[in-house]
């Protein structure tokens, strides 16, 4: 099972006016280890960046599931936190377990719709706890 890693890079980006600006961008890559994440990421990003870049940070990303879209208007990523609701058979009390998911969508409403659509087949009740835009530039899945 793949894990997800957030990779931050720094490089000199050429702006529309021809000037260069040092930028930091975040990407998500799937891999089995930090080493594989770095190798996969370098392979993916190299064709898109002219000149040098360096990986500023690689960290584990805590997503249990990704809801990605092929729709061209879905150009943003959203962090979604859901609380799965289960019933403790011994005590009879509700138990909530939080999980993090990533949703690709056009806007906040679209993100919520895509999340609900993706969760339709779930056998577990859930509540949406949080939905916020993430600054990821792209996602690379292996």
MDTraj code that builds the backbone (N, CA, C; nanometers):
import mdtraj as md
import numpy as np

residues = "UNK UNK UNK UNK UNK UNK UNK UNK UNK UNK UNK UNK UNK UNK UNK UNK UNK UNK UNK UNK UNK UNK UNK UNK UNK UNK UNK UNK UNK UNK UNK UNK UNK UNK UNK UNK UNK UNK UNK UNK UNK UNK UNK UNK UNK UNK UNK UNK UNK UNK UNK UNK UNK UNK UNK UNK UNK UNK UNK UNK UNK UNK UNK UNK UNK UNK UNK UNK UNK UNK UNK UNK UNK UNK UNK UNK UNK UNK UNK UNK UNK UNK UNK UNK UNK UNK UNK UNK UNK UNK UNK UNK UNK UNK UNK UNK UNK UNK UNK UNK UNK UNK UNK UNK UNK UNK UNK UNK UNK UNK UNK UNK UNK UNK UNK UNK UNK UNK UNK UNK UNK UNK UNK UNK UNK UNK UNK UNK UNK UNK UNK UNK UNK UNK UNK UNK UNK UNK UNK UNK UNK UNK".split()
xyz = np.array([
    [0.0844, -0.1191, 0.0000],
    [0.0000, 0.0000, 0.0000],
    [0.0883, 0.1245, 0.0000],
    [0.0613, 0.2135, -0.0914],
    [0.1398, 0.3367, -0.1018],
    [0.1063, 0.4329, 0.0108],
    [0.2065, 0.5103, 0.0448],
    [0.1901, 0.6204, 0.1393],
    [0.1990, 0.7480, 0.0582],
    [0.1637, 0.8573, 0.1214],
    [0.1696, 0.9858, 0.0528],
    [0.2719, 1.0752, 0.1214],
    [0.3480, 1.1480, 0.0379],
    [0.4515, 1.2367, 0.0876],
    [0.4336, 1.3743, 0.0256],
    [0.4476, 1.4762, 0.1082],
    [0.4421, 1.6137, 0.0602],
    [0.5849, 1.6582, 0.0330],
    [0.6092, 1.7030, -0.0890],
    [0.7419, 1.7491, -0.1290],
    [0.7362, 1.8987, -0.1552],
    [0.8250, 1.9733, -0.0905],
    [0.8352, 2.1179, -0.1129],
    [0.9641, 2.1443, -0.1879],
    [0.9513, 2.2215, -0.2957],
    [1.0710, 2.2562, -0.3720],
    [1.0853, 2.4073, -0.3807],
    [1.2086, 2.4491, -0.4013],
    [1.2394, 2.5906, -0.4259],
    [1.3135, 2.5987, -0.5585],
    [1.2762, 2.6996, -0.6357],
    [1.3440, 2.7224, -0.7634],
    [1.3148, 2.8641, -0.8104],
    [1.3929, 2.9089, -0.9088],
    [1.3720, 3.0399, -0.9690],
    [1.2720, 3.0251, -1.0826],
    [1.1546, 3.0814, -1.0628],
    [1.0477, 3.0742, -1.1618],
    [1.0537, 3.1986, -1.2497],
    [1.0415, 3.1766, -1.3811],
    [1.0402, 3.2887, -1.4744],
    [0.8965, 3.3402, -1.4826],
    [0.8783, 3.4667, -1.4468],
    [0.7457, 3.5274, -1.4472],
    [0.7090, 3.5763, -1.5873],
    [0.5844, 3.6163, -1.6049],
    [0.5363, 3.6617, -1.7356],
    [0.6157, 3.7808, -1.7897],
    [0.6667, 3.8662, -1.6997],
    [0.7437, 3.9831, -1.7433],
    [0.8911, 3.9497, -1.7702],
    [0.9265, 3.8196, -1.7592],
    [1.0624, 3.7763, -1.7876],
    [1.1550, 3.7774, -1.6672],
    [1.1100, 3.8337, -1.5555],
    [1.1922, 3.8364, -1.4346],
    [1.1849, 3.7012, -1.3642],
    [1.2877, 3.6738, -1.2863],
    [1.2904, 3.5503, -1.2084],
    [1.2563, 3.5797, -1.0630],
    [1.1866, 3.4864, -1.0014],
    [1.1506, 3.4988, -0.8612],
    [1.1682, 3.3638, -0.7943],
    [1.2304, 3.3621, -0.6768],
    [1.2467, 3.2391, -0.6003],
    [1.1106, 3.2016, -0.5415],
    [1.0620, 3.0822, -0.5751],
    [0.9320, 3.0368, -0.5262],
    [0.9458, 2.9029, -0.4552],
    [0.8511, 2.8765, -0.3685],
    [0.8387, 2.7473, -0.3022],
    [0.7037, 2.6898, -0.3414],
    [0.7032, 2.5649, -0.3856],
    [0.5793, 2.4987, -0.4249],
    [0.5698, 2.3634, -0.3558],
    [0.4437, 2.3221, -0.3294],
    [0.4182, 2.1930, -0.2645],
    [0.3531, 2.0967, -0.3635],
    [0.3975, 1.9720, -0.3582],
    [0.3432, 1.8652, -0.4406],
    [0.3182, 1.7444, -0.3511],
    [0.2306, 1.6559, -0.3967],
    [0.2047, 1.5310, -0.3258],
    [0.2475, 1.4175, -0.4165],
    [0.3185, 1.3210, -0.3616],
    [0.3640, 1.2058, -0.4392],
    [0.3386, 1.0791, -0.3581],
    [0.2980, 0.9731, -0.4271],
    [0.2802, 0.8452, -0.3583],
    [0.4087, 0.7650, -0.3709],
    [0.4419, 0.6905, -0.2670],
    [0.5625, 0.6085, -0.2653],
    [0.5581, 0.5186, -0.1426],
    [0.6516, 0.4247, -0.1374],
    [0.6604, 0.3346, -0.0226],
    [0.7560, 0.3872, 0.0855],
    [0.8455, 0.4799, 0.0458],
    [0.9445, 0.5299, 0.1411],
    [0.9828, 0.6734, 0.1030],
    [1.0557, 0.7389, 0.1924],
    [1.1052, 0.8736, 0.1644],
    [1.1970, 0.8726, 0.0422],
    [1.2838, 0.7727, 0.0330],
    [1.3784, 0.7628, -0.0777],
    [1.3052, 0.7473, -0.2106],
    [1.2045, 0.6606, -0.2126],
    [1.1262, 0.6410, -0.3344],
    [1.0462, 0.7670, -0.3683],
    [0.9945, 0.8354, -0.2660],
    [0.9192, 0.9598, -0.2889],
    [1.0086, 1.0636, -0.3559],
    [1.1311, 1.0770, -0.3078],
    [1.2246, 1.1736, -0.3672],
    [1.2546, 1.1372, -0.5126],
    [1.2828, 1.0107, -0.5391],
    [1.3148, 0.9669, -0.6752],
    [1.1955, 0.9864, -0.7686],
    [1.0764, 0.9468, -0.7243],
    [0.9556, 0.9628, -0.8065],
    [0.9287, 1.1103, -0.8351],
    [0.9447, 1.1917, -0.7329],
    [0.9167, 1.3339, -0.7475],
    [1.0132, 1.3996, -0.8462],
    [1.1420, 1.3714, -0.8324],
    [1.2426, 1.4287, -0.9230],
    [1.2132, 1.3876, -1.0669],
    [1.1762, 1.2614, -1.0863],
    [1.1425, 1.2118, -1.2205],
    [1.0241, 1.2890, -1.2789],
    [0.9234, 1.3169, -1.1987],
    [0.8027, 1.3851, -1.2455],
    [0.8234, 1.5341, -1.2704],
    [0.8978, 1.6003, -1.1828],
    [0.9047, 1.7464, -1.1863],
    [1.0115, 1.7987, -1.2824],
    [1.1151, 1.7215, -1.3069],
    [1.2271, 1.7675, -1.3889],
    [1.1855, 1.8219, -1.5260],
    [1.0945, 1.7575, -1.5995],
    [1.0574, 1.8124, -1.7317],
    [0.9866, 1.9483, -1.7259],
    [0.9341, 1.9853, -1.6111],
    [0.8543, 2.1074, -1.6005],
    [0.9305, 2.2284, -1.5484],
    [1.0509, 2.2073, -1.4997],
    [1.1279, 2.3176, -1.4418],
    [1.2590, 2.3305, -1.5163],
    [1.2803, 2.4494, -1.5748],
    [1.4082, 2.4728, -1.6400],
    [1.5032, 2.5302, -1.5353],
    [1.6239, 2.4853, -1.5378],
    [1.7206, 2.5323, -1.4386],
    [1.7203, 2.4434, -1.3160],
    [1.7893, 2.4928, -1.2162],
    [1.8060, 2.4139, -1.0946],
    [1.6887, 2.4307, -1.0000],
    [1.6646, 2.3281, -0.9228],
    [1.5674, 2.3328, -0.8133],
    [1.6232, 2.2473, -0.7013],
    [1.5758, 2.2717, -0.5823],
    [1.6149, 2.1825, -0.4743],
    [1.4936, 2.1498, -0.3889],
    [1.4965, 2.0268, -0.3387],
    [1.3877, 1.9817, -0.2521],
    [1.4142, 2.0371, -0.1142],
    [1.3247, 2.1207, -0.0691],
    [1.3373, 2.1879, 0.0595],
    [1.2930, 2.0979, 0.1748],
    [1.1941, 2.0107, 0.1480],
    [1.1408, 1.9266, 0.2546],
    [1.0592, 1.8131, 0.1943],
    [1.0668, 1.6970, 0.2556],
    [0.9767, 1.5859, 0.2251],
    [0.9213, 1.5380, 0.3582],
    [0.7892, 1.5339, 0.3669],
    [0.7274, 1.4874, 0.4906],
    [0.6102, 1.3961, 0.4585],
    [0.5790, 1.3120, 0.5519],
    [0.4661, 1.2197, 0.5373],
    [0.3367, 1.2992, 0.5381],
    [0.2464, 1.2687, 0.4466],
    [0.1151, 1.3332, 0.4402],
    [0.0116, 1.2322, 0.4883],
    [-0.0726, 1.2738, 0.5796],
    [-0.1672, 1.1834, 0.6448],
    [-0.3033, 1.1830, 0.5741],
    [-0.3065, 1.1249, 0.4535],
    [-0.4325, 1.1128, 0.3803],
    [-0.4713, 0.9656, 0.3740],
    [-0.5922, 0.9343, 0.4122],
    [-0.6375, 0.7963, 0.4010],
    [-0.6928, 0.7681, 0.2628],
    [-0.7347, 0.8738, 0.1933],
    [-0.7893, 0.8555, 0.0590],
    [-0.7791, 0.9858, -0.0191],
    [-0.7656, 0.9713, -0.1522],
    [-0.7631, 1.0860, -0.2423],
    [-0.8824, 1.0763, -0.3355],
    [-0.9490, 1.1896, -0.3565],
    [-1.0562, 1.1984, -0.4545],
    [-1.0086, 1.2943, -0.5633],
    [-0.9473, 1.2368, -0.6674],
    [-0.8905, 1.3171, -0.7753],
    [-0.9889, 1.3240, -0.8908],
    [-0.9723, 1.4253, -0.9756],
    [-1.0658, 1.4495, -1.0842],
    [-0.9910, 1.4710, -1.2152],
    [-1.0518, 1.4276, -1.3236],
    [-0.9995, 1.4520, -1.4580],
    [-1.0556, 1.5820, -1.5153],
    [-1.1508, 1.6418, -1.4484],
    [-1.2172, 1.7637, -1.4943],
    [-1.1174, 1.8801, -1.4931],
    [-1.1022, 1.9486, -1.6067],
    [-1.0057, 2.0588, -1.6166],
    [-1.0373, 2.1744, -1.5223],
    [-1.1632, 2.1935, -1.4881],
    [-1.1994, 2.3026, -1.3965],
    [-1.1607, 2.2710, -1.2527],
    [-1.1320, 2.1448, -1.2241],
    [-1.0928, 2.1031, -1.0886],
    [-0.9430, 2.1273, -1.0712],
    [-0.9063, 2.2544, -1.0512],
    [-0.7653, 2.2926, -1.0484],
    [-0.7143, 2.3275, -0.9085],
    [-0.7911, 2.2931, -0.8057],
    [-0.7503, 2.3187, -0.6674],
    [-0.7593, 2.1893, -0.5874],
    [-0.6898, 2.1897, -0.4744],
    [-0.6930, 2.0741, -0.3847],
    [-0.7453, 2.1206, -0.2494],
    [-0.8232, 2.0338, -0.1857],
    [-0.8848, 2.0663, -0.0567],
    [-0.8564, 1.9555, 0.0433],
    [-0.8183, 1.9968, 0.1636],
    [-0.8039, 1.9033, 0.2747],
    [-0.9412, 1.8847, 0.3371],
    [-0.9814, 1.7601, 0.3507],
    [-1.1098, 1.7291, 0.4130],
    [-1.0851, 1.6414, 0.5348],
    [-1.1463, 1.6785, 0.6451],
    [-1.1416, 1.5946, 0.7641],
    [-1.2828, 1.5443, 0.7888],
    [-1.2958, 1.4124, 0.7944],
    [-1.4239, 1.3500, 0.8225],
    [-1.4155, 1.2765, 0.9555],
    [-1.5274, 1.2697, 1.0239],
    [-1.5375, 1.1906, 1.1460],
    [-1.6278, 1.0726, 1.1147],
    [-1.5695, 0.9525, 1.1155],
    [-1.6498, 0.8317, 1.0991],
    [-1.7153, 0.8010, 1.2321],
    [-1.8441, 0.7721, 1.2281],
    [-1.9210, 0.7503, 1.3509],
    [-1.9539, 0.6020, 1.3628],
    [-1.9087, 0.5436, 1.4725],
    [-1.9391, 0.4034, 1.5009],
    [-2.0008, 0.3943, 1.6402],
    [-2.0643, 0.2837, 1.6654],
    [-2.1286, 0.2617, 1.7953],
    [-2.0485, 0.1590, 1.8719],
    [-2.0055, 0.1957, 1.9927],
    [-1.9349, 0.1027, 2.0803],
    [-2.0395, 0.0062, 2.1357],
    [-2.0256, -0.1213, 2.1003],
    [-2.1261, -0.2196, 2.1389],
    [-2.1369, -0.2390, 2.2893],
    [-2.0268, -0.2271, 2.3611],
    [-2.0292, -0.2480, 2.5066],
    [-2.0964, -0.1333, 2.5796],
    [-2.0555, -0.0112, 2.5463],
    [-2.1080, 0.1047, 2.6197],
    [-2.2320, 0.1643, 2.5540],
    [-2.2513, 0.1363, 2.4264],
    [-2.3644, 0.1940, 2.3547],
    [-2.3423, 0.3386, 2.3145],
    [-2.2216, 0.3892, 2.3324],
    [-2.1910, 0.5283, 2.2986],
    [-2.1345, 0.5393, 2.1572],
    [-2.1592, 0.6566, 2.0986],
    [-2.1012, 0.6852, 1.9675],
    [-1.9525, 0.7127, 1.9815],
    [-1.8772, 0.6631, 1.8849],
    [-1.7339, 0.6897, 1.8810],
    [-1.7042, 0.7546, 1.7466],
    [-1.6273, 0.8626, 1.7478],
    [-1.5895, 0.9311, 1.6245],
    [-1.4400, 0.9124, 1.6002],
    [-1.4086, 0.8734, 1.4780],
    [-1.2696, 0.8558, 1.4375],
    [-1.2425, 0.9487, 1.3199],
    [-1.1495, 1.0414, 1.3380],
    [-1.1180, 1.1390, 1.2333],
    [-1.0239, 1.0797, 1.1287],
    [-1.0527, 1.1107, 1.0024],
    [-0.9666, 1.0711, 0.8911],
    [-0.9482, 1.1917, 0.8001],
    [-0.8324, 1.1982, 0.7356],
    [-0.8016, 1.3080, 0.6430],
    [-0.8054, 1.2572, 0.4999],
    [-0.8642, 1.3383, 0.4138],
    [-0.8736, 1.3046, 0.2724],
    [-0.8363, 1.4270, 0.1909],
    [-0.7986, 1.4033, 0.0664],
    [-0.7655, 1.5120, -0.0247],
    [-0.8636, 1.5077, -0.1406],
    [-0.9205, 1.6235, -0.1727],
    [-1.0205, 1.6322, -0.2784],
    [-0.9738, 1.7339, -0.3819],
    [-0.9781, 1.6953, -0.5080],
    [-0.9467, 1.7874, -0.6170],
    [-1.0786, 1.8401, -0.6712],
    [-1.0920, 1.9720, -0.6783],
    [-1.2193, 2.0321, -0.7189],
    [-1.1981, 2.1735, -0.7720],
    [-1.3047, 2.2294, -0.8281],
    [-1.3001, 2.3652, -0.8824],
    [-1.3147, 2.4703, -0.7741],
    [-1.3962, 2.4409, -0.6730],
    [-1.4189, 2.5346, -0.5640],
    [-1.4692, 2.4573, -0.4417],
    [-1.4972, 2.5286, -0.3337],
    [-1.5359, 2.4655, -0.2078],
    [-1.6635, 2.3817, -0.2228],
    [-1.7630, 2.4348, -0.2899],
    [-1.8901, 2.3611, -0.3075],
    [-1.8664, 2.2341, -0.3893],
    [-1.7874, 2.2473, -0.4958],
    [-1.7544, 2.1321, -0.5790],
    [-1.6790, 2.0276, -0.4971],
    [-1.5889, 2.0722, -0.4107],
    [-1.5127, 1.9810, -0.3253],
    [-1.6063, 1.9014, -0.2343],
    [-1.7024, 1.9682, -0.1745],
    [-1.7972, 1.8992, -0.0859],
    [-1.8816, 1.7998, -0.1652],
    [-1.9253, 1.8391, -0.2850],
    [-2.0037, 1.7486, -0.3703],
    [-1.9221, 1.6258, -0.4091],
    [-1.7957, 1.6476, -0.4465],
    [-1.7095, 1.5359, -0.4865],
    [-1.6797, 1.4436, -0.3676],
    [-1.6645, 1.5026, -0.2515],
    [-1.6415, 1.4229, -0.1307],
    [-1.7643, 1.3375, -0.0999],
    [-1.8818, 1.3971, -0.1036],
    [-2.0059, 1.3220, -0.0781],
    [-2.0246, 1.2112, -0.1818],
    [-1.9946, 1.2419, -0.3080],
    [-2.0068, 1.1417, -0.4140],
    [-1.9105, 1.0255, -0.3895],
    [-1.7880, 1.0581, -0.3515],
    [-1.6882, 0.9549, -0.3243],
    [-1.7213, 0.8695, -0.2040],
    [-1.7952, 0.9245, -0.1106],
    [-1.8296, 0.8523, 0.0119],
    [-1.9617, 0.7756, 0.0017],
    [-2.0294, 0.7846, -0.1119],
    [-2.1604, 0.7198, -0.1275],
    [-2.1587, 0.5711, -0.0948],
    [-2.0562, 0.5007, -0.1336],
    [-2.0500, 0.3564, -0.1116],
    [-2.0062, 0.3169, 0.0283],
    [-1.9774, 0.4143, 0.1127],
    [-1.9278, 0.3853, 0.2467],
    [-2.0367, 0.3225, 0.3326],
    [-1.9988, 0.2234, 0.4090],
    [-2.0936, 0.1559, 0.4988],
    [-2.1022, 0.2278, 0.6331],
    [-2.0172, 0.3267, 0.6523],
    [-2.0071, 0.3939, 0.7816],
    [-2.0689, 0.5335, 0.7746],
    [-2.1358, 0.5733, 0.8813],
    [-2.1851, 0.7105, 0.8896],
    [-2.0663, 0.8029, 0.9132],
    [-2.0764, 0.9250, 0.8627],
    [-1.9678, 1.0209, 0.8812],
    [-2.0234, 1.1619, 0.8882],
    [-1.9426, 1.2500, 0.9444],
    [-1.9706, 1.3940, 0.9471],
    [-1.8508, 1.4658, 0.8877],
    [-1.8772, 1.5729, 0.8138],
    [-1.7691, 1.6581, 0.7658],
    [-1.7275, 1.7488, 0.8799],
    [-1.6009, 1.7441, 0.9158],
    [-1.5490, 1.8245, 1.0267],
    [-1.4830, 1.9514, 0.9746],
    [-1.4073, 1.9372, 0.8636],
    [-1.3330, 2.0518, 0.8113],
    [-1.3110, 2.0330, 0.6620],
    [-1.3165, 2.1431, 0.5894],
    [-1.2837, 2.1446, 0.4473],
    [-1.2148, 2.2768, 0.4202],
    [-1.0886, 2.2706, 0.3753],
    [-1.0159, 2.3947, 0.3466],
    [-0.9232, 2.3746, 0.2286],
    [-0.8994, 2.4836, 0.1571],
    [-0.8127, 2.4770, 0.0400],
    [-0.6683, 2.4507, 0.0816],
    [-0.6017, 2.3700, 0.0020],
    [-0.4622, 2.3343, 0.0233],
    [-0.3805, 2.4003, -0.0873],
    [-0.2558, 2.4323, -0.0626],
    [-0.1730, 2.5014, -0.1625],
    [-0.0935, 2.4054, -0.2524],
    [-0.1326, 2.2789, -0.2589],
    [-0.0650, 2.1853, -0.3476],
    [-0.0743, 2.2323, -0.4929],
    [0.0328, 2.2121, -0.5674],
    [0.0351, 2.2459, -0.7089],
    [-0.0114, 2.1267, -0.7930],
    [0.0328, 2.0062, -0.7553],
    [-0.0047, 1.8873, -0.8303],
    [0.0144, 1.7634, -0.7458],
    [-0.0407, 1.6519, -0.7941],
    [-0.0330, 1.5236, -0.7256],
    [0.0207, 1.4206, -0.8252],
    [0.1190, 1.3424, -0.7817],
    [0.1787, 1.2373, -0.8643],
    [0.1546, 1.1037, -0.7960],
    [0.0769, 1.0169, -0.8634],
    [0.0420, 0.8873, -0.8071],
    [0.1157, 0.7771, -0.8830],
    [0.1720, 0.6831, -0.8082],
    [0.2397, 0.5659, -0.8657],
    [0.1685, 0.4410, -0.8241],
])
top = md.Topology()
chain = top.add_chain()
for i, resn in enumerate(residues, 1):
    res = top.add_residue(resn, chain, resSeq=i)
    for name in ("N", "CA", "C"):
        top.add_atom(name, md.element.get_by_symbol(name[0]), res)
traj = md.Trajectory(xyz[None], top)
